[in-house]
Amino acid sequence: MKVKVNKEICIGCGACTQIAENVFEFGEDGLAEVKKEIKKIKEEDQEAIIDAKESCPVEAISIEEETEEKETEEKETEEKETKESNE
């Protein structure tokens, strides 16, 4: 799961920072953002992120599932292994 805040429509109400405080914080501009130290969303935070997205009054939060990325990575790994075994 990847999560983003569209700062062009965020109004800084703070709903997401209250609901998913492990993931969202206010930036210097007073608008919400995903915490910079987060590289990968933890499974235990996913439900709170979905709640935050649904609670955002201006729909500034977007969630993207990583299934496509995983499939691409798995395919590349499989192709690499096949190539190495054929050499």
GROMACS elastic network, one bead per residue, 0.5 to 0.9 nm:
[ bonds ]
;  ai    aj funct       b0    kb
    1    40     6  0.77752   500
    1    41     6  0.63490   500
    1    42     6  0.88318   500
    1    43     6  0.89119   500
    1    46     6  0.78678   500
    1    63     6  0.67273   500
    1    64     6  0.56170   500
    1    66     6  0.52933   500
    1    67     6  0.83982   500
    2    40     6  0.75901   500
    2    41     6  0.69456   500
    2    62     6  0.82150   500
    2    63     6  0.56679   500
    2    64     6  0.50003   500
    2    65     6  0.62901   500
    2    66     6  0.69250   500
    3    34     6  0.74044   500
    3    41     6  0.81590   500
    3    49     6  0.79712   500
    3    61     6  0.70168   500
    3    62     6  0.56892   500
    3    64     6  0.63107   500
    3    65     6  0.87982   500
    4    33     6  0.73805   500
    4    34     6  0.66564   500
    4    60     6  0.81305   500
    4    61     6  0.56866   500
    4    62     6  0.53028   500
    4    63     6  0.66125   500
    4    64     6  0.84513   500
    5     8     6  0.87888   500
    5     9     6  0.86725   500
    5    10     6  0.72820   500
    5    31     6  0.89912   500
    5    32     6  0.68356   500
    5    33     6  0.56901   500
    5    34     6  0.69885   500
    5    59     6  0.89919   500
    5    60     6  0.54759   500
    5    62     6  0.64652   500
    6     9     6  0.58788   500
    6    10     6  0.61525   500
    6    32     6  0.87966   500
    6    33     6  0.84148   500
    6    59     6  0.86121   500
    6    61     6  0.63515   500
    6    62     6  0.77498   500
    7    11     6  0.80196   500
    7    12     6  0.89048   500
    7    31     6  0.66857   500
    7    32     6  0.73949   500
    7    33     6  0.78058   500
    7    60     6  0.71829   500
    8    11     6  0.85257   500
    8    60     6  0.81660   500
    9    58     6  0.67011   500
    9    59     6  0.79364   500
    9    60     6  0.58169   500
   10    13     6  0.79582   500
   10    31     6  0.63507   500
   10    32     6  0.70079   500
   10    56     6  0.86638   500
   10    57     6  0.88750   500
   10    58     6  0.66472   500
   10    59     6  0.79392   500
   10    60     6  0.53673   500
   10    61     6  0.83419   500
   11    14     6  0.84743   500
   11    30     6  0.86248   500
   11    31     6  0.65698   500
   11    32     6  0.82555   500
   11    57     6  0.86989   500
   11    58     6  0.75249   500
   11    60     6  0.85732   500
   12    15     6  0.82610   500
   12    26     6  0.76432   500
   12    30     6  0.61120   500
   12    32     6  0.58040   500
   13    16     6  0.81656   500
   13    17     6  0.88410   500
   13    31     6  0.80684   500
   13    32     6  0.82790   500
   13    56     6  0.83937   500
   13    57     6  0.83741   500
   14    17     6  0.51496   500
   14    18     6  0.63273   500
   14    19     6  0.86930   500
   14    24     6  0.89783   500
   14    25     6  0.83020   500
   14    26     6  0.78060   500
   14    31     6  0.81664   500
   14    32     6  0.69615   500
   14    56     6  0.87823   500
   15    18     6  0.52905   500
   15    19     6  0.61695   500
   15    20     6  0.84898   500
   15    52     6  0.67386   500
   15    55     6  0.68066   500
   15    56     6  0.65060   500
   15    57     6  0.85167   500
   16    19     6  0.50551   500
   16    20     6  0.56526   500
   16    21     6  0.72120   500
   16    23     6  0.85551   500
   16    24     6  0.63268   500
   16    25     6  0.81494   500
   16    32     6  0.75820   500
   16    48     6  0.86716   500
   16    49     6  0.77102   500
   16    51     6  0.82269   500
   16    53     6  0.72383   500
   16    55     6  0.73756   500
   16    56     6  0.68256   500
   16    61     6  0.87085   500
   17    20     6  0.55164   500
   17    22     6  0.80440   500
   17    23     6  0.75139   500
   17    25     6  0.54410   500
   17    26     6  0.74381   500
   17    32     6  0.72032   500
   17    33     6  0.87547   500
   17    52     6  0.80603   500
   18    21     6  0.54194   500
   18    24     6  0.82846   500
   18    25     6  0.89012   500
   18    52     6  0.83675   500
   19    22     6  0.88228   500
   19    24     6  0.87201   500
   19    48     6  0.61402   500
   19    49     6  0.76418   500
   19    51     6  0.70815   500
   19    52     6  0.56918   500
   19    55     6  0.86518   500
   20    23     6  0.55847   500
   20    24     6  0.61575   500
   20    25     6  0.89639   500
   20    45     6  0.71621   500
   20    46     6  0.88945   500
   20    47     6  0.87640   500
   20    48     6  0.51062   500
   20    49     6  0.58049   500
   20    50     6  0.89606   500
   20    51     6  0.80327   500
   20    52     6  0.63979   500
   21    24     6  0.54466   500
   21    25     6  0.68617   500
   21    48     6  0.86992   500
   22    25     6  0.82610   500
   22    35     6  0.80063   500
   22    45     6  0.72880   500
   23    33     6  0.83919   500
   23    34     6  0.56700   500
   23    35     6  0.56845   500
   23    38     6  0.72902   500
   23    41     6  0.79972   500
   23    45     6  0.74898   500
   23    48     6  0.88645   500
   23    49     6  0.76118   500
   24    32     6  0.64196   500
   24    33     6  0.55482   500
   24    35     6  0.55007   500
   24    49     6  0.87957   500
   25    31     6  0.82046   500
   25    32     6  0.55345   500
   25    33     6  0.55988   500
   25    34     6  0.63599   500
   25    35     6  0.59263   500
   26    29     6  0.76095   500
   26    30     6  0.55303   500
   26    31     6  0.52856   500
   26    33     6  0.59940   500
   26    34     6  0.85051   500
   26    35     6  0.85342   500
   27    30     6  0.54008   500
   27    31     6  0.55626   500
   27    32     6  0.60073   500
   27    33     6  0.61477   500
   27    34     6  0.88949   500
   27    35     6  0.87315   500
   28    31     6  0.74621   500
   29    32     6  0.85520   500
   33    36     6  0.82094   500
   34    37     6  0.85770   500
   34    38     6  0.73422   500
   35    38     6  0.56982   500
   35    39     6  0.89919   500
   36    39     6  0.77238   500
   38    41     6  0.68284   500
   41    44     6  0.84515   500
   41    45     6  0.67930   500
   41    46     6  0.70723   500
   42    45     6  0.54055   500
   42    46     6  0.67490   500
   43    46     6  0.54043   500
   43    47     6  0.81239   500
   44    47     6  0.70188   500
   44    48     6  0.81315   500
   45    48     6  0.54282   500
   45    49     6  0.62657   500
   45    50     6  0.88604   500
   46    49     6  0.50765   500
   46    50     6  0.63136   500
   46    51     6  0.86886   500
   47    50     6  0.51661   500
   47    51     6  0.62519   500
   47    52     6  0.86237   500
   48    52     6  0.60550   500
   48    53     6  0.85747   500
   49    53     6  0.61367   500
   49    54     6  0.85913   500
   49    61     6  0.89173   500
   49    63     6  0.83976   500
   50    53     6  0.50694   500
   50    54     6  0.62047   500
   50    55     6  0.85561   500
   50    63     6  0.79196   500
   51    54     6  0.51280   500
   51    55     6  0.60730   500
   51    56     6  0.86804   500
   52    56     6  0.61236   500
   52    61     6  0.78653   500
   53    56     6  0.53551   500
   53    57     6  0.88573   500
   53    59     6  0.67666   500
   53    60     6  0.76448   500
   53    61     6  0.52628   500
   53    62     6  0.69683   500
   53    63     6  0.79479   500
   54    57     6  0.81591   500
   54    59     6  0.75360   500
   54    61     6  0.84952   500
   55    58     6  0.88434   500
   55    59     6  0.80289   500
   56    59     6  0.51433   500
   56    60     6  0.66070   500
   56    61     6  0.70551   500
   57    60     6  0.79832   500
   58    61     6  0.84975   500
   59    62     6  0.77179   500
   64    67     6  0.89781   500
   65    68     6  0.76682   500
   65    69     6  0.86640   500
   66    69     6  0.52687   500
   66    70     6  0.62124   500
   66    71     6  0.86487   500
   67    70     6  0.51370   500
   67    71     6  0.61214   500
   67    72     6  0.86095   500
   68    71     6  0.51627   500
   68    72     6  0.62198   500
   68    73     6  0.86623   500
   69    72     6  0.51292   500
   69    73     6  0.61548   500
   69    74     6  0.85578   500
   70    73     6  0.50663   500
   70    74     6  0.60096   500
   70    75     6  0.84705   500
   71    74     6  0.51175   500
   71    75     6  0.60774   500
   71    76     6  0.86015   500
   72    75     6  0.51205   500
   72    76     6  0.61831   500
   72    77     6  0.86101   500
   73    76     6  0.51472   500
   73    77     6  0.61318   500
   73    78     6  0.85396   500
   74    77     6  0.51005   500
   74    78     6  0.60732   500
   74    79     6  0.85884   500
   75    78     6  0.50608   500
   75    79     6  0.61281   500
   75    80     6  0.85715   500
   76    79     6  0.50923   500
   76    80     6  0.61108   500
   76    81     6  0.86089   500
   77    80     6  0.51023   500
   77    81     6  0.61733   500
   77    82     6  0.86017   500
   78    81     6  0.51668   500
   78    82     6  0.61658   500
   78    83     6  0.85974   500
   79    82     6  0.50960   500
   79    83     6  0.61038   500
   79    84     6  0.86159   500
   80    83     6  0.50958   500
   80    84     6  0.61713   500
   80    85     6  0.86381   500
   81    84     6  0.51212   500
   81    85     6  0.61520   500
   81    86     6  0.86401   500
   82    85     6  0.51969   500
   82    86     6  0.62498   500
   82    87     6  0.88888   500
   83    86     6  0.52156   500
   83    87     6  0.65484   500
   84    87     6  0.53685   500
